[in-house]
Amino acid sequence: MDIEDILYDFIEVCRLANVPNFNRSSIEIKEGHLSISLEKDTIAAYIFMYGDKCLKVGKVGPNSNARYIYQHYHHKSSNSNLAKSLLNDSILRTSENFKELNVKEWIKANTERINLILDERFGIFVLGLLESFLHCRLHPKYEGFKNQKRTPENIIEE
């Protein structure tokens, strides 16, 4: 996955959607698992990668710091988070032999996290567009219900 290619294409989507003044400098990339809150007046989308497979894509607004830095690492923290999805994945859980107590450490050791930071002035619609674009482009394993997922492969099969 080349994040710069993805962002280049997203900038074109923004141009087609008439988002004013949106260019490459509008998105800051921060790689790594974060333990600090979003800066004031920023919003973000984030990606969890496991090798070349996308596990999860999400977004956070300016008042969602718990979601941004904590919830995906702790399975009991929210209804939908990466830790819970991993623990419910019987194949991965068996093959990786991890337990509830070390899922946070497993995520940090085995996944790459890419954070895409935007100025809040671009608003929730641009953030939602970015998240949806990333969903379509990366086909995250742990997004939506199985019967809702549509990838290029299973659309052709239908």
DSSP file (Angstrom, degrees, kcal/mol; ACC not computed):
  #  RESIDUE AA STRUCTURE BP1 BP2  ACC     N-H-->O    O-->H-N    N-H-->O    O-->H-N    TCO  KAPPA ALPHA  PHI   PSI    X-CA   Y-CA   Z-CA
    1    1 A M              0   0    0      0, 0.0     2,-0.7     0, 0.0     3,-0.1   0.000 360.0 360.0 360.0 125.8    0.0    0.0    0.0
    2    2 A D     >  -     0   0    0      1,-0.2     4,-1.9     2,-0.0     3,-0.4  -0.900 360.0-165.7-106.3 105.2    1.4    3.4   -1.0
    3    3 A I  H  > S+     0   0    0     -2,-0.7     4,-2.6     1,-0.2     5,-0.2   0.823  87.1  58.0 -62.5 -32.2   -0.3    6.0    1.2
    4    4 A E  H  > S+     0   0    0      2,-0.2     4,-2.4     1,-0.2    -1,-0.2   0.904 106.1  48.9 -65.9 -39.7    1.0    8.8   -1.1
    5    5 A D  H  > S+     0   0    0     -3,-0.4     4,-2.1     2,-0.2    -2,-0.2   0.911 112.0  49.6 -63.0 -42.0   -0.8    7.3   -4.1
    6    6 A I  H  X S+     0   0    0     -4,-1.9     4,-2.3     1,-0.2    -2,-0.2   0.924 112.0  47.2 -63.0 -44.7   -4.0    6.9   -2.1
    7    7 A L  H  X S+     0   0    0     -4,-2.6     4,-2.5     2,-0.2    -2,-0.2   0.888 108.4  55.3 -66.6 -38.3   -3.8   10.5   -0.9
    8    8 A Y  H  X S+     0   0    0     -4,-2.4     4,-1.4     1,-0.2    -1,-0.2   0.930 110.8  45.4 -57.6 -45.6   -3.2   11.8   -4.4
    9    9 A D  H  X S+     0   0    0     -4,-2.1     4,-1.9     1,-0.2    -2,-0.2   0.879 110.9  53.1 -66.8 -37.6   -6.3   10.0   -5.6
   10   10 A F  H  X S+     0   0    0     -4,-2.3     4,-2.5     1,-0.2    -2,-0.2   0.885 104.2  55.8 -65.7 -37.1   -8.3   11.3   -2.6
   11   11 A I  H  X S+     0   0    0     -4,-2.5     4,-2.1     1,-0.2    -1,-0.2   0.890 106.8  50.9 -60.7 -37.9   -7.2   14.9   -3.4
   12   12 A E  H  X S+     0   0    0     -4,-1.4     4,-2.4     2,-0.2    -1,-0.2   0.891 107.6  52.6 -65.4 -39.4   -8.7   14.3   -6.9
   13   13 A V  H  X S+     0   0    0     -4,-1.9     4,-1.8     2,-0.2    -2,-0.2   0.920 109.1  50.0 -60.2 -43.7  -11.9   13.1   -5.3
   14   14 A C  H  <>S+     0   0    0     -4,-2.5     5,-2.8     2,-0.2    -2,-0.2   0.888 108.7  52.1 -62.8 -39.2  -12.0   16.3   -3.2
   15   15 A R  H ><5S+     0   0    0     -4,-2.1     3,-1.4     1,-0.2    -1,-0.2   0.935 110.7  47.5 -61.6 -45.3  -11.5   18.3   -6.4
   16   16 A L  H 3<5S+     0   0    0     -4,-2.4    -1,-0.2     1,-0.3    -2,-0.2   0.797 110.7  52.4 -66.0 -28.0  -14.4   16.5   -8.1
   17   17 A A  T 3<5S-     0   0    0     -4,-1.8    -1,-0.3    -5,-0.2    -2,-0.2   0.358 115.7-117.0 -88.2   5.1  -16.5   17.1   -4.9
   18   18 A N  T < 5 +     0   0    0     -3,-1.4    -3,-0.2     1,-0.2    -2,-0.1   0.869  52.1 166.1  60.8  39.8  -15.7   20.8   -5.0
   19   19 A V    > < -     0   0    0     -5,-2.8     3,-0.9    -6,-0.1    -1,-0.2  -0.789  34.5-130.6 -83.4 114.0  -13.9   20.9   -1.7
   20   20 A P  T 3  S+     0   0    0      0, 0.0     3,-0.1     0, 0.0    -5,-0.0  -0.377  74.6   0.6 -72.2 143.6  -12.1   24.2   -1.8
   21   21 A N  T 3  S+     0   0    0      1,-0.2     2,-0.6    -2,-0.1    -6,-0.0   0.733  84.6 146.1  59.9  29.1   -8.4   24.6   -1.0
   22   22 A F    <   +     0   0    0     -3,-0.9     2,-0.2   -11,-0.1    -1,-0.2  -0.877  16.6 138.4-101.1 120.5   -7.8   20.9   -0.4
   23   23 A N    >   -     0   0    0     -2,-0.6     3,-2.2    -3,-0.1     4,-0.3  -0.786  68.4 -72.1-145.2-173.2   -4.3   19.7   -1.5
   24   24 A R  G >  S+     0   0    0      1,-0.3     3,-1.3    -2,-0.2    -2,-0.0   0.826 126.9  58.2 -60.4 -32.7   -1.5   17.5   -0.3
   25   25 A S  G 3  S+     0   0    0      1,-0.2    -1,-0.3     3,-0.0    -3,-0.0   0.573  90.9  73.8 -74.5  -5.6   -0.5   19.9    2.4
   26   26 A S  G <  S+     0   0    0     -3,-2.2    93,-0.5     1,-0.1     2,-0.5   0.630  93.1  60.5 -77.9 -14.1   -4.0   19.6    3.9
   27   27 A I  E <   -A  118   0A   0     -3,-1.3     2,-0.5    -4,-0.3    91,-0.2  -0.964  66.6-162.7-121.5 124.2   -3.2   16.1    5.2
   28   28 A E  E     -A  117   0A   0     89,-2.6    89,-3.1    -2,-0.5     2,-0.5  -0.897  13.1-145.6-102.0 133.0   -0.5   15.3    7.7
   29   29 A I  E     +A  116   0A   0     -2,-0.5     2,-0.5    87,-0.2    87,-0.2  -0.863  17.8 179.1 -99.2 127.1    0.6   11.7    8.0
   30   30 A K  E     -A  115   0A   0     85,-2.6    85,-2.5    -2,-0.5     2,-0.3  -0.972  12.6-159.2-125.3 115.7    1.6   10.4   11.4
   31   31 A E  E     +A  114   0A   0     -2,-0.5    83,-0.2    83,-0.2     2,-0.1  -0.686  46.4  47.0 -94.0 147.8    2.7    6.8   11.5
   32   32 A G  S    S-     0   0    0     81,-3.1     2,-0.5    -2,-0.3    80,-0.1  -0.255  91.8 -58.6 112.7 162.8    2.7    4.7   14.6
   33   33 A H        -     0   0    0     75,-0.1     2,-0.2    78,-0.1    36,-0.1  -0.676  59.5-141.8 -80.7 126.4    0.5    3.8   17.5
   34   34 A L        +     0   0    0     -2,-0.5    -2,-0.1    34,-0.2    -1,-0.0  -0.598  31.0 178.8 -97.0 148.9   -0.3    7.0   19.4
   35   35 A S        +     0   0    0     -2,-0.2     2,-0.3     2,-0.1    -1,-0.1   0.161  65.9  80.8-125.5  13.2   -0.6    7.7   23.1
   36   36 A I  S    S-     0   0    0     32,-0.1     3,-0.1     1,-0.1    -2,-0.1  -0.890  80.4-108.3-121.0 154.3   -1.3   11.4   22.7
   37   37 A S        -     0   0    0     -2,-0.3    -2,-0.1     1,-0.2     3,-0.1  -0.208  43.2 -86.1 -72.0 162.8   -4.5   13.2   21.9
   38   38 A L        -     0   0    0      1,-0.1    -1,-0.2     4,-0.1     3,-0.1  -0.398  52.7-104.6 -62.0 146.7   -5.4   14.9   18.7
   39   39 A E    >   -     0   0    0      1,-0.1     3,-1.2    -3,-0.1    -1,-0.1  -0.377  49.9 -79.0 -70.3 157.0   -4.2   18.5   18.6
   40   40 A K  T 3  S+     0   0    0      1,-0.2    -1,-0.1    -3,-0.1     3,-0.1  -0.265 116.1  16.7 -56.3 140.4   -6.7   21.2   19.1
   41   41 A D  T 3  S+     0   0    0      1,-0.2    79,-3.0    -3,-0.1    80,-0.4   0.745 102.6 115.2  67.0  27.5   -8.8   22.0   15.9
   42   42 A T  E <   -B  119   0A   0     -3,-1.2     2,-0.3    77,-0.3    -1,-0.2  -0.912  42.5-169.5-125.1 157.2   -7.8   18.8   14.2
   43   43 A I  E     -B  118   0A   0     75,-2.4    75,-3.0    -2,-0.3     2,-0.3  -0.862  15.3-161.8-131.8 166.2   -9.7   15.7   13.0
   44   44 A A  E     -BC 117  60A   0     16,-2.3    16,-2.8    -2,-0.3     2,-0.3  -0.997  22.3-152.4-153.7 154.1   -8.3   12.4   11.7
   45   45 A A  E     -BC 116  59A   0     71,-2.1    71,-3.5    -2,-0.3     2,-0.3  -0.913  26.5-163.7-115.4 152.6   -8.8    9.2    9.8
   46   46 A Y  E     -BC 115  58A   0     12,-2.3    12,-2.2    -2,-0.3     2,-0.4  -0.975  10.1-156.5-141.4 154.6   -6.7    6.2   10.8
   47   47 A I  E     -BC 114  57A   0     67,-2.3    67,-2.4    -2,-0.3     2,-0.5  -0.992   4.8-156.1-131.8 134.1   -5.7    2.8    9.2
   48   48 A F  E     -BC 113  56A   0      8,-2.7     7,-3.0    -2,-0.4     8,-1.2  -0.966  19.1-170.8-108.9 120.4   -4.6   -0.4   10.9
   49   49 A M  E     -BC 112  54A   0     63,-3.1    63,-2.7    -2,-0.5     2,-0.5  -0.881  17.7-164.7-111.8 142.6   -2.6   -2.6    8.5
   50   50 A Y  E >  S- C   0  53A   0      3,-3.3     3,-1.8    -2,-0.4     2,-0.4  -0.894  73.4 -53.8-122.7  96.4   -1.4   -6.2    9.2
   51   51 A G  T 3  S-     0   0    0     -2,-0.5    61,-0.1    59,-0.3    59,-0.0  -0.589 121.4 -22.4  65.7-126.3    1.2   -6.8    6.5
   52   52 A D  T 3  S+     0   0    0     -2,-0.4     2,-0.4    -3,-0.1    -1,-0.2   0.310 121.9  94.2 -96.9   9.2   -0.5   -5.9    3.2
   53   53 A K  E <  S-C   50   0A   0     -3,-1.8    -3,-3.3   -52,-0.0     2,-0.5  -0.863  70.8-134.6-105.7 133.6   -4.0   -6.4    4.6
   54   54 A C  E     +C   49   0A   0     84,-0.5    87,-2.4    -2,-0.4    -5,-0.2  -0.724  22.1 178.7 -83.5 128.7   -6.1   -3.6    6.0
   55   55 A L  E     -     0   0A   0     -7,-3.0    87,-2.6    -2,-0.5     2,-0.3   0.841  62.5  -0.9 -94.9 -42.7   -7.8   -4.6    9.3
   56   56 A K  E     -C   48   0A   0     -8,-1.2    -8,-2.7    85,-0.1     2,-0.4  -0.998  48.7-167.1-154.9 144.3   -9.6   -1.4   10.2
   57   57 A V  E     +C   47   0A   0     -2,-0.3     2,-0.3   -10,-0.2   -10,-0.2  -0.992  24.9 158.6-128.7 138.1  -10.3    2.1    9.1
   58   58 A G  E     -C   46   0A   0    -12,-2.2   -12,-2.3    -2,-0.4     2,-0.3  -0.914  25.6-140.2-149.6 177.8  -11.9    4.8   11.3
   59   59 A K  E     -C   45   0A   0     -2,-0.3     2,-0.4   -14,-0.3   -14,-0.2  -0.973   8.0-161.8-141.5 155.2  -12.3    8.5   11.8
   60   60 A V  E     -C   44   0A   0    -16,-2.8   -16,-2.3    -2,-0.3     5,-0.0  -0.998   8.2-147.9-140.5 137.4  -12.4   10.8   14.8
   61   61 A G    >   -     0   0    0     -2,-0.4     3,-1.4   -18,-0.2   -19,-0.1  -0.189  47.6 -80.0 -87.0-172.6  -13.7   14.2   15.3
   62   62 A P  T 3  S+     0   0    0      0, 0.0     3,-0.2     0, 0.0   -20,-0.1   0.674 128.6  46.8 -68.6 -17.0  -12.3   16.9   17.6
   63   63 A N  T 3  S+     0   0    0      1,-0.2     3,-0.2     2,-0.1   -20,-0.1   0.003  90.0  87.0-112.9  29.3  -14.0   15.4   20.7
   64   64 A S    <>  +     0   0    0     -3,-1.4     4,-2.0     1,-0.1     3,-0.2  -0.184  38.0 133.4-122.0  40.5  -13.1   11.7   20.2
   65   65 A N  H  > S+     0   0    0      1,-0.2     4,-2.6     2,-0.2     5,-0.4   0.853  71.9  57.5 -62.9 -34.9   -9.7   11.4   21.8
   66   66 A A  H  >>S+     0   0    0      1,-0.2     5,-2.4     2,-0.2     4,-2.0   0.918 109.4  46.3 -61.3 -41.2  -10.7    8.2   23.6
   67   67 A R  H  4>S+     0   0    0     -3,-0.2     5,-0.6     3,-0.2    -1,-0.2   0.900 114.0  50.2 -63.9 -40.1  -11.5    6.6   20.3
   68   68 A Y  H  <5S+     0   0    0     -4,-2.0   -34,-0.2     1,-0.2    -2,-0.2   0.889 126.6  16.8 -68.9 -43.4   -8.3    7.9   18.8
   69   69 A I  H  <5S+     0   0    0     -4,-2.6    -2,-0.2    -5,-0.1    -3,-0.2   0.615 133.3  19.3-110.4 -13.1   -5.8    6.7   21.4
   70   70 A Y  T ><5S+     0   0    0     -4,-2.0     3,-1.9    -5,-0.4     4,-0.4   0.779  98.4  68.5-125.6 -51.5   -7.5    4.0   23.6
   71   71 A Q  G > <S+     0   0    0     -5,-2.4     3,-1.2     1,-0.3     6,-0.3   0.778  94.2  57.1 -60.7 -36.5  -10.5    2.2   22.4
   72   72 A H  G 3 <S+     0   0    0     -5,-0.6    11,-1.3     1,-0.2    -1,-0.3   0.651 107.3  51.3 -70.4 -11.9   -9.1    0.1   19.6
   73   73 A Y  G <  S+     0   0    0     -3,-1.9     2,-0.5     1,-0.2    -1,-0.2   0.500 104.4  60.8 -99.4  -6.8   -6.6   -1.5   21.9
   74   74 A H    X   -     0   0    0     -3,-1.2     3,-2.0    -4,-0.4     4,-0.3  -0.955  68.0-154.5-130.0 111.4   -9.1   -2.6   24.6
   75   75 A H  T 3  S+     0   0    0     -2,-0.5     3,-0.3     1,-0.3    -1,-0.1   0.705  93.6  48.1 -62.9 -23.5  -11.8   -5.0   23.7
   76   76 A K  T 3  S+     0   0    0      1,-0.2    -1,-0.3     7,-0.0     3,-0.1   0.352  88.2  89.0 -96.7   6.6  -14.3   -3.9   26.4
   77   77 A S  S <  S-     0   0    0     -3,-2.0     2,-0.3    -6,-0.3    -1,-0.2   0.727  99.2  -6.6 -81.1 -22.2  -13.9   -0.2   25.7
   78   78 A S  S    S-     0   0    0     -3,-0.3     3,-0.2    -4,-0.3    -1,-0.1  -0.959  72.9 -97.5-161.3 171.6  -16.6    0.2   23.0
   79   79 A N  S    S+     0   0    0     -2,-0.3     2,-0.5     1,-0.2    -1,-0.1   0.833 112.1  31.8 -68.7 -31.9  -19.1   -1.8   20.9
   80   80 A S  S    S+     0   0    0     -3,-0.0     2,-0.3     4,-0.0    -1,-0.2  -0.964  76.5 133.1-133.3 116.3  -16.8   -1.8   17.9
   81   81 A N     >  -     0   0    0     -2,-0.5     4,-2.1    -3,-0.2     5,-0.2  -0.981  60.3-108.3-155.4 162.9  -13.0   -1.8   18.1
   82   82 A L  H  > S+     0   0    0     -2,-0.3     4,-2.7     1,-0.2     5,-0.2   0.899 114.6  55.1 -62.7 -43.1  -10.0   -3.6   16.7
   83   83 A A  H  > S+     0   0    0    -11,-1.3     4,-2.3     1,-0.2    -1,-0.2   0.923 109.8  46.6 -58.0 -45.5   -9.2   -5.6   19.8
   84   84 A K  H  > S+     0   0    0      1,-0.2     4,-1.7     2,-0.2    -1,-0.2   0.908 111.8  51.3 -64.1 -42.2  -12.7   -7.0   20.0
   85   85 A S  H  X S+     0   0    0     -4,-2.1     4,-0.6     1,-0.2    -2,-0.2   0.911 110.7  48.8 -61.6 -42.5  -12.6   -7.9   16.3
   86   86 A L  H >< S+     0   0    0     -4,-2.7     3,-1.0     1,-0.2     7,-0.3   0.917 110.4  49.9 -63.7 -43.7   -9.3   -9.7   16.7
   87   87 A L  H 3< S+     0   0    0     -4,-2.3    -1,-0.2     1,-0.3    -2,-0.2   0.790 110.9  50.6 -67.2 -26.5  -10.5  -11.6   19.7
   88   88 A N  H 3< S+     0   0    0     -4,-1.7     2,-1.1    -5,-0.2    -1,-0.3   0.518  86.4  94.9 -86.9  -5.8  -13.6  -12.7   17.8
   89   89 A D    <X  -     0   0    0     -3,-1.0     4,-3.2    -4,-0.6     5,-0.3  -0.738  58.1-170.0 -88.5  98.0  -11.6  -13.9   14.8
   90   90 A S  H  > S+     0   0    0     -2,-1.1     4,-1.8     1,-0.2     5,-0.2   0.836  81.8  50.2 -62.5 -34.4  -11.3  -17.6   15.6
   91   91 A I  H  > S+     0   0    0      2,-0.2     4,-2.6     1,-0.2    -1,-0.2   0.961 116.9  38.7 -69.0 -50.7   -8.7  -18.2   12.8
   92   92 A L  H  > S+     0   0    0      1,-0.2     4,-3.0     2,-0.2     5,-0.3   0.914 114.5  54.7 -65.6 -42.3   -6.4  -15.4   13.8
   93   93 A R  H  X>S+     0   0    0     -4,-3.2     4,-1.0    -7,-0.3     5,-0.8   0.896 114.0  41.4 -59.6 -40.8   -6.9  -16.0   17.5
   94   94 A T  H  <5S+     0   0    0     -4,-1.8    -1,-0.2    -5,-0.3    -2,-0.2   0.919 117.5  45.8 -72.6 -44.7   -5.9  -19.6   17.1
   95   95 A S  H  <5S+     0   0    0     -4,-2.6    -2,-0.2     1,-0.2    -3,-0.2   0.863 121.0  37.4 -70.7 -34.9   -3.0  -19.0   14.7
   96   96 A E  H  <5S-     0   0    0     -4,-3.0    -1,-0.2    -5,-0.2    -2,-0.2   0.616  95.2-145.7 -91.8 -13.7   -1.5  -16.1   16.6
   97   97 A N  T  <5 +     0   0    0     -4,-1.0     2,-0.3    -5,-0.3    -3,-0.2   0.894  40.9 152.9  51.5  49.0   -2.3  -17.6   20.0
   98   98 A F      < -     0   0    0     -5,-0.8     2,-0.2    -6,-0.2    -1,-0.2  -0.761  29.3-151.0-107.4 160.2   -3.0  -14.3   21.8
   99   99 A K    >>  -     0   0    0     -2,-0.3     3,-1.3     1,-0.0     4,-0.7  -0.706  35.2 -95.1-121.0 170.4   -5.2  -13.8   24.8
  100  100 A E  G >4 S+     0   0    0      1,-0.3     3,-0.8    -2,-0.2     4,-0.4   0.858 120.5  59.7 -53.5 -37.2   -7.3  -10.9   26.0
  101  101 A L  G 34 S+     0   0    0      1,-0.2    -1,-0.3     2,-0.1     4,-0.2   0.758 114.5  32.2 -69.3 -23.8   -4.5   -9.8   28.3
  102  102 A N  G <> S+     0   0    0     -3,-1.3     4,-2.6     1,-0.1    -1,-0.2   0.288  83.2 103.2-118.6  14.0   -2.0   -9.2   25.4
  103  103 A V  H <X S+     0   0    0     -3,-0.8     4,-2.7    -4,-0.7     5,-0.2   0.890  83.4  53.8 -62.9 -37.7   -4.2   -8.1   22.5
  104  104 A K  H  > S+     0   0    0     -4,-0.4     4,-2.2     1,-0.2    -1,-0.2   0.942 111.5  44.7 -59.5 -47.1   -3.0   -4.5   23.0
  105  105 A E  H  > S+     0   0    0      1,-0.2     4,-2.3     2,-0.2    -2,-0.2   0.880 111.5  53.7 -65.2 -37.9    0.6   -5.6   22.8
  106  106 A W  H  X S+     0   0    0     -4,-2.6     4,-2.5     2,-0.2     5,-0.3   0.928 108.6  49.5 -61.9 -45.1   -0.2   -7.8   19.8
  107  107 A I  H  X S+     0   0    0     -4,-2.7     4,-1.9     1,-0.2    -2,-0.2   0.942 113.6  45.6 -59.0 -48.3   -1.8   -4.8   18.0
  108  108 A K  H  < S+     0   0    0     -4,-2.2    -1,-0.2     1,-0.2    -2,-0.2   0.853 119.0  41.6 -65.7 -34.6    1.2   -2.6   18.7
  109  109 A A  H  < S+     0   0    0     -4,-2.3    -1,-0.2    -5,-0.2    -2,-0.2   0.774 125.1  31.6 -83.3 -26.6    3.8   -5.3   17.7
  110  110 A N  H  < S+     0   0    0     -4,-2.5     2,-0.3    -5,-0.2   -59,-0.3   0.509 107.1  64.6-116.6  -6.2    2.1   -6.7   14.6
  111  111 A T     <  -     0   0    0     -4,-1.9     2,-0.5    -5,-0.3   -61,-0.2  -0.860  64.2-138.0-119.2 156.1    0.1   -3.8   13.0
  112  112 A E  E     - B   0  49A   0    -63,-2.7   -63,-3.1    -2,-0.3     2,-0.5  -0.924  18.9-155.6-105.3 134.2    1.1   -0.6   11.3
  113  113 A R  E     - B   0  48A   0     -2,-0.5   -81,-3.1   -65,-0.2     2,-0.5  -0.950   6.9-168.8-114.1 129.9   -1.1    2.4   12.2
  114  114 A I  E     -AB  31  47A   0    -67,-2.4   -67,-2.3    -2,-0.5     2,-0.5  -0.977   5.4-162.3-118.4 123.4   -1.3    5.3    9.8
  115  115 A N  E     -AB  30  46A   0    -85,-2.5   -85,-2.6    -2,-0.5     2,-0.7  -0.910   3.7-160.6-109.3 128.4   -3.0    8.5   11.0
  116  116 A L  E     -AB  29  45A   0    -71,-3.5   -71,-2.1    -2,-0.5     2,-0.4  -0.924  13.7-160.9-112.7 108.3   -4.2   11.1    8.6
  117  117 A I  E     -AB  28  44A   0    -89,-3.1   -89,-2.6    -2,-0.7     2,-0.3  -0.751  10.2-178.4 -99.7 132.0   -4.6   14.4   10.3
  118  118 A L  E     -AB  27  43A   0    -75,-3.0   -75,-2.4    -2,-0.4     2,-0.3  -0.890  35.4-101.4-123.4 154.8   -6.8   17.2    8.9
  119  119 A D  E >   - B   0  42A   0    -93,-0.5     3,-2.0    -2,-0.3     4,-0.3  -0.578  33.3-125.4 -69.6 136.8   -7.6   20.7   10.0
  120  120 A E  G >  S+     0   0    0    -79,-3.0     3,-1.7     1,-0.3   -78,-0.1   0.744 102.9  77.2 -58.3 -24.5  -11.0   20.8   11.6
  121  121 A R  G 3  S+     0   0    0    -80,-0.4    -1,-0.3     1,-0.3   -79,-0.1   0.735  82.1  66.7 -62.7 -20.8  -12.1   23.5    9.2
  122  122 A F  G <> S-     0   0    0     -3,-2.0     4,-0.6     1,-0.1    -1,-0.3   0.763 102.5-149.2 -71.6 -22.8  -12.5   20.9    6.4
  123  123 A G  H <>  -     0   0    0     -3,-1.7     4,-1.8    -4,-0.3     3,-0.2   0.094  23.4 -63.8  85.3 170.5  -15.3   19.5    8.4
  124  124 A I  H  > S+     0   0    0      1,-0.2     4,-2.7     2,-0.2     5,-0.2   0.756 124.0  60.8 -69.1 -28.1  -17.0   16.2    9.1
  125  125 A F  H  > S+     0   0    0      2,-0.2     4,-2.2     1,-0.2    -1,-0.2   0.918 107.5  44.1 -68.3 -41.9  -18.2   15.7    5.5
  126  126 A V  H  X S+     0   0    0     -4,-0.6     4,-2.5     2,-0.2    -2,-0.2   0.900 114.3  50.9 -67.5 -39.9  -14.6   15.7    4.1
  127  127 A L  H  X S+     0   0    0     -4,-1.8     4,-2.5     2,-0.2    -2,-0.2   0.923 111.5  47.4 -62.2 -43.9  -13.6   13.5    7.0
  128  128 A G  H  X S+     0   0    0     -4,-2.7     4,-2.7     2,-0.2    -2,-0.2   0.882 110.7  52.3 -63.6 -38.6  -16.5   11.1    6.2
  129  129 A L  H  X S+     0   0    0     -4,-2.2     4,-2.6     2,-0.2    -2,-0.2   0.909 109.6  49.3 -62.7 -42.7  -15.5   11.2    2.5
  130  130 A L  H  X S+     0   0    0     -4,-2.5     4,-2.5     2,-0.2    -2,-0.2   0.935 111.9  47.9 -62.4 -47.0  -11.9   10.3    3.4
  131  131 A E  H  X S+     0   0    0     -4,-2.5     4,-2.3     1,-0.2    -2,-0.2   0.933 113.9  46.7 -60.2 -46.3  -13.1    7.4    5.6
  132  132 A S  H  X S+     0   0    0     -4,-2.7     4,-2.5     2,-0.2    -1,-0.2   0.897 111.2  52.0 -63.5 -40.4  -15.4    6.1    2.9
  133  133 A F  H  X S+     0   0    0     -4,-2.6     4,-2.4     1,-0.2    -1,-0.2   0.920 110.3  48.6 -60.6 -44.2  -12.7    6.4    0.3
  134  134 A L  H  X S+     0   0    0     -4,-2.5     4,-2.8     2,-0.2     5,-0.4   0.881 109.5  53.0 -64.9 -38.0  -10.3    4.4    2.4
  135  135 A H  H  X S+     0   0    0     -4,-2.3     4,-2.1     1,-0.2    -2,-0.2   0.950 113.1  43.5 -59.5 -48.7  -13.0    1.8    3.0
  136  136 A C  H  < S+     0   0    0     -4,-2.5    -2,-0.2     1,-0.2    -1,-0.2   0.880 119.5  42.7 -65.4 -38.1  -13.5    1.4   -0.8
  137  137 A R  H  < S+     0   0    0     -4,-2.4    -2,-0.2    -5,-0.2    -1,-0.2   0.867 125.9  28.9 -77.6 -37.7   -9.8    1.5   -1.6
  138  138 A L  H  < S-     0   0    0     -4,-2.8   -84,-0.5    -5,-0.2    -3,-0.2   0.625  83.9-144.9-105.3 -15.8   -8.5   -0.8    1.2
  139  139 A H     <  -     0   0    0     -4,-2.1   -85,-0.2    -5,-0.4    -4,-0.1   0.946  23.0-142.6  49.9  62.5  -11.4   -3.2    2.0
  140  140 A P    >   -     0   0    0      0, 0.0     3,-0.8     0, 0.0   -85,-0.3  -0.263   4.3-137.9 -60.3 138.6  -10.8   -3.5    5.7
  141  141 A K  T 3  S+     0   0    0    -87,-2.4     2,-0.3     1,-0.3   -86,-0.2   0.860  97.4  46.4 -64.1 -38.3  -11.4   -6.9    7.2
  142  142 A Y  T 3  S+     0   0    0    -87,-2.6     2,-0.4   -88,-0.1    -1,-0.3  -0.314  85.5 106.7-108.0  49.9  -13.1   -5.7   10.3
  143  143 A E  S <  S-     0   0    0     -3,-0.8   -87,-0.0    -2,-0.3     6,-0.0  -0.995  77.7 -16.8-125.3 130.9  -15.6   -3.1    9.0
  144  144 A G  S    S-     0   0    0     -2,-0.4     2,-0.2     4,-0.1    -1,-0.0   0.056  95.5 -51.4  71.5 176.1  -19.3   -3.7    8.7
  145  145 A F    >>  -     0   0    0      1,-0.1     3,-2.0    -3,-0.1     4,-0.9  -0.574  52.7-112.5 -85.2 153.0  -21.2   -7.0    8.9
  146  146 A K  G >4 S+     0   0    0      1,-0.3     3,-0.9    -2,-0.2    -1,-0.1   0.873 117.3  52.9 -54.2 -42.0  -20.1   -9.8    6.6
  147  147 A N  G 34 S+     0   0    0      1,-0.2    -1,-0.3     3,-0.0    -3,-0.0   0.590 107.0  54.6 -74.1  -7.6  -23.3   -9.7    4.6
  148  148 A Q  G <4 S+     0   0    0     -3,-2.0    -1,-0.2     2,-0.0    -2,-0.2   0.623  83.6 106.9 -94.0 -16.0  -22.8   -6.0    4.0
  149  149 A K    <<  -     0   0    0     -3,-0.9     2,-0.4    -4,-0.9    -5,-0.0  -0.428  42.8-179.8 -74.8 134.1  -19.3   -6.2    2.5
  150  150 A R        +     0   0    0     -2,-0.2   -11,-0.1     4,-0.0    -3,-0.0  -0.970   4.6 171.4-132.5 116.6  -18.8   -5.7   -1.1
  151  151 A T     >  -     0   0    0     -2,-0.4     4,-2.0     1,-0.1     5,-0.2  -0.780  50.1-102.0-114.9 164.9  -15.4   -6.0   -2.7
  152  152 A P  H  > S+     0   0    0      0, 0.0     4,-1.5     0, 0.0     5,-0.1   0.860 121.6  55.0 -54.3 -34.1  -14.6   -5.9   -6.4
  153  153 A E  H  > S+     0   0    0      1,-0.2     4,-1.3     2,-0.2    -3,-0.0   0.938 111.6  39.3 -67.8 -46.8  -14.2   -9.7   -6.2
  154  154 A N  H  > S+     0   0    0      1,-0.2     4,-1.0     2,-0.2    -1,-0.2   0.705 109.4  60.5 -83.3 -15.2  -17.6  -10.6   -4.7
  155  155 A I  H  < S+     0   0    0     -4,-2.0     3,-0.4     2,-0.2    -1,-0.2   0.913 106.9  47.4 -68.9 -41.6  -19.5   -8.0   -6.8
  156  156 A I  H  < S+     0   0    0     -4,-1.5    -2,-0.2    -5,-0.2    -1,-0.2   0.867 109.4  54.6 -64.9 -36.5  -18.3   -9.8   -9.9
  157  157 A E  H  <        0   0    0     -4,-1.3    -1,-0.2     1,-0.2    -2,-0.2   0.760 360.0 360.0 -69.8 -25.3  -19.3  -13.2   -8.4
  158  158 A E     <        0   0    0     -4,-1.0    -1,-0.2    -3,-0.4    -2,-0.1   0.491 360.0 360.0 -70.8 360.0  -22.9  -12.0   -7.7
